[in-house]
Amino acid sequence: MAAAEKAGRLLSLNGLFPIHKPKGPTSAQSLNELKRKLLGEAGLKEYGKRRRQTLKIGHGGTLDCSASGVLVVGIGDGTKMLGTMLGGSKKYTAIGELGKGTDTLDALGAVTEEKPYDHITREDLEKALKSFTGDIMQVPPLFSALKKDGKRLSCLVREGVEVEEKPARPVTVYGMTLTDFQPPLFTLDIECGGGFYVRSLVRDIGKALSSCASVKELTRTKQGPFTLEDHALGEDSWNIERVAQSLQEYSHLLQGEPEAKRLKTEESQQKKDGE
Protein backbone atom coordinates (compact mmCIF):
# COMPACT_ATOMS: atom_id res chain seq x y z
CA MET A 1 0.00 0.00 0.00
CA ALA A 2 1.41 3.40 -1.02
CA ALA A 3 2.06 6.07 1.60
CA ALA A 4 -0.83 8.22 0.36
CA GLU A 5 -3.21 5.26 0.63
CA LYS A 6 -1.98 4.49 4.13
CA ALA A 7 -2.45 8.12 5.14
CA GLY A 8 -5.99 8.12 3.79
CA ARG A 9 -6.70 4.80 5.48
CA LEU A 10 -5.40 6.04 8.84
CA LEU A 11 -7.30 9.32 8.78
CA SER A 12 -10.55 7.54 7.93
CA LEU A 13 -10.47 5.34 11.04
CA ASN A 14 -13.10 5.93 13.72
CA GLY A 15 -13.96 3.97 16.86
CA LEU A 16 -12.56 2.29 19.94
CA PHE A 17 -9.96 -0.46 20.22
CA PRO A 18 -7.84 -1.82 23.08
CA ILE A 19 -4.06 -1.96 23.35
CA HIS A 20 -1.83 -3.74 25.85
CA LYS A 21 -0.04 -1.04 27.83
CA PRO A 22 3.25 -2.45 29.11
CA LYS A 23 4.61 -1.90 32.59
CA GLY A 24 6.89 1.15 32.75
CA PRO A 25 5.55 3.94 30.54
CA THR A 26 2.61 6.11 31.54
CA SER A 27 -0.67 5.76 29.67
CA ALA A 28 0.10 9.03 27.87
CA GLN A 29 3.54 7.78 26.83
CA SER A 30 2.08 4.55 25.46
CA LEU A 31 -0.55 6.52 23.56
CA ASN A 32 2.13 8.83 22.13
CA GLU A 33 4.19 5.83 21.03
CA LEU A 34 1.15 4.31 19.32
CA LYS A 35 0.46 7.62 17.59
CA ARG A 36 4.10 7.99 16.53
CA LYS A 37 4.09 4.54 14.93
CA LEU A 38 0.82 5.10 13.07
CA LEU A 39 1.80 8.53 11.75
CA GLY A 40 5.27 7.28 10.81
CA GLU A 41 3.83 4.35 8.86
CA ALA A 42 1.51 6.74 7.01
CA GLY A 43 4.32 9.22 6.30
CA LEU A 44 2.52 11.96 8.23
CA LYS A 45 3.82 14.51 10.73
CA GLU A 46 2.02 15.83 13.77
CA TYR A 47 1.20 19.50 13.99
CA GLY A 48 2.83 21.34 16.87
CA LYS A 49 -0.43 22.90 18.00
CA ARG A 50 -2.89 20.65 19.79
CA ARG A 51 -5.90 22.26 18.10
CA ARG A 52 -4.64 21.10 14.73
CA GLN A 53 -3.91 17.49 15.48
CA THR A 54 -3.14 15.43 12.40
CA LEU A 55 -4.63 12.38 14.08
CA LYS A 56 -7.30 12.54 16.78
CA ILE A 57 -6.49 9.90 19.37
CA GLY A 58 -7.00 9.49 23.12
CA HIS A 59 -7.38 6.89 25.86
CA GLY A 60 -10.28 6.10 28.17
CA GLY A 61 -8.85 5.58 31.65
CA THR A 62 -5.34 6.04 33.02
CA LEU A 63 -3.26 3.05 34.07
CA ASP A 64 -0.42 3.63 36.55
CA CYS A 65 3.05 3.46 35.01
CA SER A 66 3.78 0.50 37.31
CA ALA A 67 0.70 -1.31 35.95
CA SER A 68 0.09 -3.11 32.68
CA GLY A 69 -2.95 -4.29 30.81
CA VAL A 70 -5.91 -3.12 28.76
CA LEU A 71 -5.95 0.54 27.70
CA VAL A 72 -8.90 1.50 25.52
CA VAL A 73 -7.99 3.92 22.73
CA GLY A 74 -10.33 6.15 20.77
CA ILE A 75 -9.37 7.20 17.25
CA GLY A 76 -11.07 9.81 15.06
CA ASP A 77 -14.69 10.30 16.12
CA GLY A 78 -14.17 7.38 18.50
CA THR A 79 -12.58 9.85 20.93
CA LYS A 80 -16.12 11.08 21.63
CA MET A 81 -16.96 7.62 23.01
CA LEU A 82 -14.12 7.47 25.55
CA GLY A 83 -16.30 8.81 28.35
CA THR A 84 -18.28 5.58 28.32
CA MET A 85 -15.08 3.72 29.25
CA LEU A 86 -14.31 5.87 32.30
CA GLY A 87 -17.37 4.83 34.27
CA GLY A 88 -17.70 1.30 32.97
CA SER A 89 -16.76 -2.01 34.55
CA LYS A 90 -13.09 -2.97 34.84
CA LYS A 91 -11.27 -6.08 36.04
CA TYR A 92 -7.85 -6.26 37.64
CA THR A 93 -5.44 -8.84 38.97
CA ALA A 94 -3.43 -7.39 41.83
CA ILE A 95 -0.58 -8.81 43.88
CA GLY A 96 -0.44 -7.13 47.28
CA GLU A 97 2.40 -7.22 49.78
CA LEU A 98 1.58 -7.25 53.48
CA GLY A 99 3.77 -5.52 56.04
CA LYS A 100 5.05 -2.77 53.74
CA GLY A 101 3.50 0.62 53.10
CA THR A 102 4.81 3.12 50.56
CA ASP A 103 4.09 6.76 49.71
CA THR A 104 2.72 5.82 46.27
CA LEU A 105 0.92 2.73 47.62
CA ASP A 106 2.83 0.54 45.15
CA ALA A 107 6.30 -0.93 44.61
CA LEU A 108 7.64 2.24 42.95
CA GLY A 109 7.31 4.35 46.07
CA ALA A 110 9.52 4.95 49.08
CA VAL A 111 8.77 2.72 52.06
CA THR A 112 6.98 4.75 54.72
CA GLU A 113 6.10 2.02 57.21
CA GLU A 114 6.70 -1.64 57.99
CA LYS A 115 4.54 -3.69 60.31
CA PRO A 116 4.26 -7.36 61.34
CA TYR A 117 1.98 -9.53 59.24
CA ASP A 118 2.62 -13.02 60.60
CA HIS A 119 -0.63 -12.89 62.60
CA ILE A 120 -2.71 -12.72 59.38
CA THR A 121 -4.28 -15.95 58.12
CA ARG A 122 -6.02 -16.66 54.82
CA GLU A 123 -9.31 -16.74 56.68
CA ASP A 124 -8.61 -13.29 58.16
CA LEU A 125 -7.93 -11.90 54.71
CA GLU A 126 -11.01 -13.45 53.12
CA LYS A 127 -13.16 -12.09 55.94
CA ALA A 128 -11.69 -8.61 55.50
CA LEU A 129 -12.44 -8.63 51.76
CA LYS A 130 -16.18 -8.87 52.45
CA SER A 131 -16.18 -5.36 53.93
CA PHE A 132 -14.65 -3.99 50.72
CA THR A 133 -17.26 -5.47 48.37
CA GLY A 134 -20.31 -3.60 47.11
CA ASP A 135 -20.83 0.16 47.40
CA ILE A 136 -18.04 1.50 49.60
CA MET A 137 -16.29 4.77 50.41
CA GLN A 138 -12.67 5.13 49.31
CA VAL A 139 -9.97 7.79 49.74
CA PRO A 140 -7.99 8.17 46.48
CA PRO A 141 -4.16 8.04 46.59
CA LEU A 142 -2.19 11.28 46.72
CA PHE A 143 -0.10 9.97 43.82
CA SER A 144 -2.88 9.95 41.24
CA ALA A 145 -4.17 11.62 38.08
CA LEU A 146 -6.75 13.55 40.09
CA LYS A 147 -6.22 17.29 39.87
CA LYS A 148 -6.06 20.34 42.13
CA ASP A 149 -6.13 23.78 40.53
CA GLY A 150 -5.68 22.13 37.14
CA LYS A 151 -2.55 20.19 38.10
CA ARG A 152 -2.24 16.48 38.87
CA LEU A 153 -1.87 15.61 42.54
CA SER A 154 1.08 13.33 41.77
CA CYS A 155 2.95 16.22 40.12
CA LEU A 156 2.26 18.54 43.04
CA VAL A 157 3.51 15.96 45.56
CA ARG A 158 6.71 15.37 43.57
CA GLU A 159 7.29 19.14 43.51
CA GLY A 160 7.18 19.20 47.30
CA VAL A 161 3.83 20.94 47.54
CA GLU A 162 1.78 20.00 50.59
CA VAL A 163 -1.41 18.41 49.33
CA GLU A 164 -4.34 17.25 51.39
CA GLU A 165 -5.96 13.94 50.61
CA LYS A 166 -9.14 14.11 48.61
CA PRO A 167 -12.20 13.23 50.70
CA ALA A 168 -13.56 9.70 50.59
CA ARG A 169 -15.91 9.12 47.69
CA PRO A 170 -18.33 6.36 46.74
CA VAL A 171 -17.03 3.56 44.51
CA THR A 172 -18.35 0.12 43.63
CA VAL A 173 -16.71 -3.30 43.85
CA TYR A 174 -18.83 -5.83 41.98
CA GLY A 175 -16.75 -8.80 43.05
CA MET A 176 -13.41 -9.75 44.57
CA THR A 177 -11.71 -13.12 44.97
CA LEU A 178 -8.56 -14.11 46.83
CA THR A 179 -6.80 -16.46 44.40
CA ASP A 180 -3.48 -16.93 46.20
CA PHE A 181 -2.10 -16.35 49.69
CA GLN A 182 1.61 -16.86 50.34
CA PRO A 183 2.55 -14.29 53.00
CA PRO A 184 3.57 -11.59 52.62
CA LEU A 185 2.06 -11.79 49.12
CA PHE A 186 -1.60 -12.21 48.23
CA THR A 187 -3.35 -12.13 44.86
CA LEU A 188 -6.78 -10.66 44.17
CA ASP A 189 -9.09 -10.73 41.15
CA ILE A 190 -11.24 -7.59 41.28
CA GLU A 191 -14.17 -6.29 39.26
CA CYS A 192 -15.03 -2.68 39.96
CA GLY A 193 -16.66 0.44 38.59
CA GLY A 194 -15.23 3.79 37.55
CA GLY A 195 -13.11 5.95 39.86
CA PHE A 196 -11.84 2.94 41.83
CA TYR A 197 -8.19 2.70 42.93
CA VAL A 198 -6.74 -0.76 43.54
CA ARG A 199 -3.81 0.84 45.38
CA SER A 200 -6.21 2.40 47.89
CA LEU A 201 -7.99 -0.92 48.28
CA VAL A 202 -4.78 -2.78 49.13
CA ARG A 203 -3.75 -0.02 51.56
CA ASP A 204 -7.12 -0.23 53.31
CA ILE A 205 -6.98 -4.04 53.48
CA GLY A 206 -3.63 -3.79 55.24
CA LYS A 207 -5.08 -1.37 57.79
CA ALA A 208 -8.12 -3.58 58.37
CA LEU A 209 -5.77 -6.44 59.22
CA SER A 210 -3.82 -4.35 61.78
CA SER A 211 -0.84 -4.16 59.46
CA CYS A 212 -0.06 -2.30 56.24
CA ALA A 213 0.11 -3.27 52.59
CA SER A 214 1.00 -1.99 49.12
CA VAL A 215 0.58 -3.17 45.54
CA LYS A 216 3.47 -5.20 44.18
CA GLU A 217 2.02 -5.87 40.71
CA LEU A 218 -1.13 -4.72 38.96
CA THR A 219 -2.70 -5.80 35.66
CA ARG A 220 -5.95 -4.54 34.15
CA THR A 221 -7.44 -7.62 32.52
CA LYS A 222 -10.69 -6.07 31.26
CA GLN A 223 -12.06 -2.62 30.47
CA GLY A 224 -15.60 -2.28 29.21
CA PRO A 225 -16.16 -5.12 26.72
CA PHE A 226 -12.45 -5.58 25.97
CA THR A 227 -10.24 -8.20 27.62
CA LEU A 228 -6.47 -8.38 27.74
CA GLU A 229 -6.37 -11.99 26.61
CA ASP A 230 -8.79 -11.79 23.68
CA HIS A 231 -8.65 -8.26 22.32
CA ALA A 232 -5.71 -6.06 23.33
CA LEU A 233 -3.09 -5.26 20.67
CA GLY A 234 0.51 -5.78 21.78
CA GLU A 235 3.20 -3.29 20.71
CA ASP A 236 4.22 -5.48 17.77
CA SER A 237 0.69 -4.98 16.35
CA TRP A 238 0.55 -1.20 16.61
CA ASN A 239 0.11 -0.62 12.89
CA ILE A 240 -2.62 0.74 10.64
CA GLU A 241 -3.86 -2.61 9.33
CA ARG A 242 -4.18 -4.25 12.76
CA VAL A 243 -5.90 -1.19 14.22
CA ALA A 244 -8.35 -1.17 11.29
CA GLN A 245 -9.02 -4.88 11.78
CA SER A 246 -9.66 -4.39 15.50
CA LEU A 247 -12.11 -1.57 14.85
CA GLN A 248 -14.05 -3.77 12.45
CA GLU A 249 -13.87 -7.03 14.41
CA TYR A 250 -14.81 -5.56 17.79
CA SER A 251 -17.41 -2.97 16.76
CA HIS A 252 -20.21 -5.38 17.71
CA LEU A 253 -18.97 -5.32 21.30
CA LEU A 254 -19.92 -1.65 21.53
CA GLN A 255 -23.36 -1.83 19.95
CA GLY A 256 -25.08 -1.32 23.28
CA GLU A 257 -23.26 1.96 23.95
CA PRO A 258 -25.41 5.07 23.27
CA GLU A 259 -22.48 7.02 21.83
CA ALA A 260 -21.62 4.16 19.48
CA LYS A 261 -25.19 4.12 18.18
CA ARG A 262 -25.10 7.86 17.56
CA LEU A 263 -21.82 7.68 15.65
CA LYS A 264 -23.11 4.75 13.59
CA THR A 265 -26.17 6.81 12.63
CA GLU A 266 -23.97 9.74 11.64
CA GLU A 267 -21.75 7.50 9.49
CA SER A 268 -24.79 6.04 7.72
CA GLN A 269 -26.12 9.53 7.01
CA GLN A 270 -22.73 10.64 5.67
CA LYS A 271 -22.70 7.69 3.28
CA LYS A 272 -26.20 8.58 2.03
CA ASP A 273 -25.18 12.23 1.57
CA GLY A 274 -22.22 11.07 -0.52
CA GLU A 275 -24.34 8.94 -2.85
C-alpha positions as MATLAB code, in Angstrom:
seq = 'MAAAEKAGRLLSLNGLFPIHKPKGPTSAQSLNELKRKLLGEAGLKEYGKRRRQTLKIGHGGTLDCSASGVLVVGIGDGTKMLGTMLGGSKKYTAIGELGKGTDTLDALGAVTEEKPYDHITREDLEKALKSFTGDIMQVPPLFSALKKDGKRLSCLVREGVEVEEKPARPVTVYGMTLTDFQPPLFTLDIECGGGFYVRSLVRDIGKALSSCASVKELTRTKQGPFTLEDHALGEDSWNIERVAQSLQEYSHLLQGEPEAKRLKTEESQQKKDGE';
ca = [
       0.000    0.000    0.000;
       1.407    3.398   -1.017;
       2.065    6.074    1.598;
      -0.833    8.217    0.362;
      -3.208    5.258    0.627;
      -1.978    4.492    4.132;
      -2.447    8.118    5.144;
      -5.989    8.119    3.790;
      -6.696    4.805    5.480;
      -5.401    6.043    8.844;
      -7.301    9.323    8.785;
     -10.548    7.543    7.929;
     -10.470    5.341   11.037;
     -13.103    5.929   13.724;
     -13.962    3.969   16.856;
     -12.562    2.286   19.940;
      -9.960   -0.455   20.217;
      -7.840   -1.824   23.083;
      -4.058   -1.959   23.348;
      -1.827   -3.737   25.849;
      -0.036   -1.037   27.829;
       3.254   -2.449   29.112;
       4.612   -1.905   32.590;
       6.891    1.154   32.752;
       5.554    3.943   30.545;
       2.607    6.109   31.536;
      -0.674    5.761   29.666;
       0.102    9.034   27.872;
       3.541    7.783   26.830;
       2.080    4.550   25.458;
      -0.547    6.522   23.564;
       2.125    8.835   22.127;
       4.189    5.833   21.031;
       1.154    4.314   19.315;
       0.457    7.620   17.586;
       4.103    7.992   16.530;
       4.087    4.544   14.934;
       0.820    5.098   13.073;
       1.802    8.529   11.752;
       5.269    7.276   10.809;
       3.831    4.354    8.856;
       1.508    6.744    7.005;
       4.317    9.220    6.298;
       2.522   11.962    8.230;
       3.818   14.505   10.726;
       2.017   15.830   13.772;
       1.204   19.502   13.987;
       2.828   21.337   16.871;
      -0.426   22.896   18.004;
      -2.893   20.654   19.791;
      -5.900   22.264   18.102;
      -4.643   21.102   14.734;
      -3.907   17.488   15.476;
      -3.141   15.428   12.401;
      -4.634   12.377   14.082;
      -7.297   12.539   16.782;
      -6.492    9.896   19.368;
      -6.999    9.490   23.118;
      -7.379    6.891   25.859;
     -10.276    6.098   28.171;
      -8.850    5.575   31.646;
      -5.341    6.041   33.017;
      -3.259    3.054   34.071;
      -0.420    3.634   36.554;
       3.046    3.461   35.013;
       3.780    0.503   37.307;
       0.703   -1.311   35.946;
       0.089   -3.111   32.677;
      -2.952   -4.293   30.814;
      -5.913   -3.119   28.758;
      -5.946    0.537   27.705;
      -8.903    1.502   25.520;
      -7.995    3.917   22.728;
     -10.332    6.151   20.773;
      -9.367    7.197   17.246;
     -11.068    9.808   15.057;
     -14.688   10.296   16.117;
     -14.171    7.381   18.496;
     -12.579    9.846   20.925;
     -16.123   11.077   21.630;
     -16.957    7.622   23.013;
     -14.117    7.467   25.553;
     -16.296    8.815   28.350;
     -18.281    5.585   28.316;
     -15.081    3.717   29.252;
     -14.306    5.867   32.303;
     -17.368    4.829   34.271;
     -17.698    1.299   32.971;
     -16.760   -2.011   34.553;
     -13.092   -2.967   34.843;
     -11.273   -6.076   36.040;
      -7.848   -6.258   37.643;
      -5.440   -8.844   38.970;
      -3.432   -7.386   41.828;
      -0.584   -8.812   43.883;
      -0.440   -7.125   47.278;
       2.398   -7.217   49.782;
       1.583   -7.254   53.478;
       3.773   -5.520   56.042;
       5.051   -2.773   53.744;
       3.497    0.623   53.101;
       4.813    3.122   50.556;
       4.086    6.759   49.714;
       2.716    5.822   46.268;
       0.920    2.728   47.624;
       2.826    0.542   45.147;
       6.297   -0.927   44.613;
       7.639    2.235   42.949;
       7.312    4.351   46.069;
       9.519    4.947   49.080;
       8.768    2.720   52.058;
       6.978    4.746   54.724;
       6.097    2.020   57.214;
       6.703   -1.642   57.986;
       4.540   -3.692   60.309;
       4.256   -7.359   61.345;
       1.976   -9.526   59.242;
       2.615  -13.020   60.597;
      -0.631  -12.892   62.597;
      -2.706  -12.722   59.382;
      -4.283  -15.946   58.119;
      -6.015  -16.664   54.823;
      -9.313  -16.745   56.681;
      -8.613  -13.288   58.155;
      -7.932  -11.901   54.710;
     -11.014  -13.452   53.119;
     -13.163  -12.093   55.942;
     -11.694   -8.608   55.500;
     -12.439   -8.633   51.760;
     -16.181   -8.872   52.447;
     -16.182   -5.359   53.931;
     -14.649   -3.989   50.718;
     -17.265   -5.472   48.371;
     -20.314   -3.598   47.114;
     -20.825    0.156   47.402;
     -18.044    1.497   49.602;
     -16.290    4.775   50.406;
     -12.669    5.132   49.313;
      -9.970    7.789   49.743;
      -7.987    8.172   46.480;
      -4.159    8.040   46.586;
      -2.186   11.282   46.718;
      -0.103    9.974   43.821;
      -2.882    9.954   41.235;
      -4.172   11.615   38.084;
      -6.747   13.550   40.089;
      -6.223   17.288   39.873;
      -6.062   20.336   42.125;
      -6.129   23.781   40.531;
      -5.679   22.128   37.142;
      -2.546   20.192   38.104;
      -2.244   16.478   38.868;
      -1.868   15.608   42.544;
       1.082   13.329   41.769;
       2.947   16.221   40.116;
       2.259   18.540   43.037;
       3.508   15.956   45.556;
       6.710   15.373   43.572;
       7.295   19.145   43.514;
       7.182   19.203   47.297;
       3.825   20.944   47.537;
       1.783   20.005   50.592;
      -1.409   18.413   49.332;
      -4.340   17.252   51.389;
      -5.963   13.943   50.615;
      -9.141   14.107   48.612;
     -12.204   13.227   50.699;
     -13.561    9.695   50.589;
     -15.910    9.124   47.691;
     -18.334    6.358   46.741;
     -17.033    3.557   44.512;
     -18.347    0.121   43.632;
     -16.705   -3.300   43.849;
     -18.826   -5.833   41.985;
     -16.750   -8.798   43.045;
     -13.414   -9.750   44.568;
     -11.712  -13.120   44.970;
      -8.564  -14.114   46.828;
      -6.804  -16.461   44.403;
      -3.484  -16.933   46.195;
      -2.098  -16.348   49.688;
       1.605  -16.859   50.345;
       2.552  -14.293   53.000;
       3.574  -11.594   52.624;
       2.059  -11.792   49.119;
      -1.604  -12.211   48.234;
      -3.351  -12.133   44.862;
      -6.778  -10.662   44.170;
      -9.093  -10.735   41.146;
     -11.236   -7.594   41.284;
     -14.174   -6.294   39.261;
     -15.030   -2.679   39.958;
     -16.657    0.440   38.587;
     -15.225    3.787   37.546;
     -13.115    5.950   39.864;
     -11.842    2.941   41.831;
      -8.192    2.696   42.926;
      -6.735   -0.758   43.544;
      -3.806    0.840   45.383;
      -6.207    2.398   47.888;
      -7.993   -0.924   48.285;
      -4.778   -2.783   49.128;
      -3.750   -0.019   51.558;
      -7.117   -0.235   53.309;
      -6.983   -4.038   53.481;
      -3.626   -3.794   55.241;
      -5.076   -1.365   57.790;
      -8.119   -3.575   58.368;
      -5.771   -6.442   59.218;
      -3.819   -4.349   61.780;
      -0.840   -4.157   59.460;
      -0.064   -2.295   56.240;
       0.106   -3.269   52.587;
       0.999   -1.988   49.120;
       0.581   -3.166   45.541;
       3.471   -5.196   44.179;
       2.022   -5.869   40.712;
      -1.129   -4.722   38.956;
      -2.699   -5.804   35.657;
      -5.951   -4.543   34.155;
      -7.436   -7.615   32.521;
     -10.691   -6.069   31.264;
     -12.059   -2.624   30.473;
     -15.599   -2.276   29.213;
     -16.163   -5.119   26.717;
     -12.447   -5.575   25.969;
     -10.236   -8.203   27.618;
      -6.475   -8.377   27.735;
      -6.366  -11.991   26.610;
      -8.792  -11.792   23.680;
      -8.651   -8.262   22.315;
      -5.710   -6.061   23.334;
      -3.091   -5.263   20.675;
       0.505   -5.782   21.776;
       3.201   -3.294   20.710;
       4.221   -5.478   17.765;
       0.689   -4.984   16.353;
       0.552   -1.198   16.609;
       0.109   -0.622   12.892;
      -2.622    0.736   10.638;
      -3.865   -2.607    9.329;
      -4.181   -4.249   12.762;
      -5.904   -1.194   14.225;
      -8.349   -1.166   11.293;
      -9.017   -4.885   11.783;
      -9.657   -4.387   15.497;
     -12.110   -1.568   14.853;
     -14.046   -3.767   12.453;
     -13.869   -7.028   14.410;
     -14.807   -5.561   17.788;
     -17.406   -2.972   16.763;
     -20.205   -5.385   17.707;
     -18.971   -5.320   21.304;
     -19.923   -1.650   21.528;
     -23.361   -1.835   19.947;
     -25.079   -1.318   23.284;
     -23.264    1.957   23.953;
     -25.407    5.070   23.267;
     -22.481    7.023   21.825;
     -21.616    4.164   19.483;
     -25.194    4.123   18.176;
     -25.095    7.863   17.561;
     -21.824    7.677   15.646;
     -23.109    4.753   13.585;
     -26.175    6.806   12.631;
     -23.969    9.743   11.642;
     -21.749    7.496    9.495;
     -24.793    6.037    7.720;
     -26.121    9.530    7.015;
     -22.734   10.641    5.674;
     -22.696    7.691    3.275;
     -26.204    8.577    2.034;
     -25.180   12.228    1.572;
     -22.225   11.074   -0.524;
     -24.344    8.944   -2.848;
];
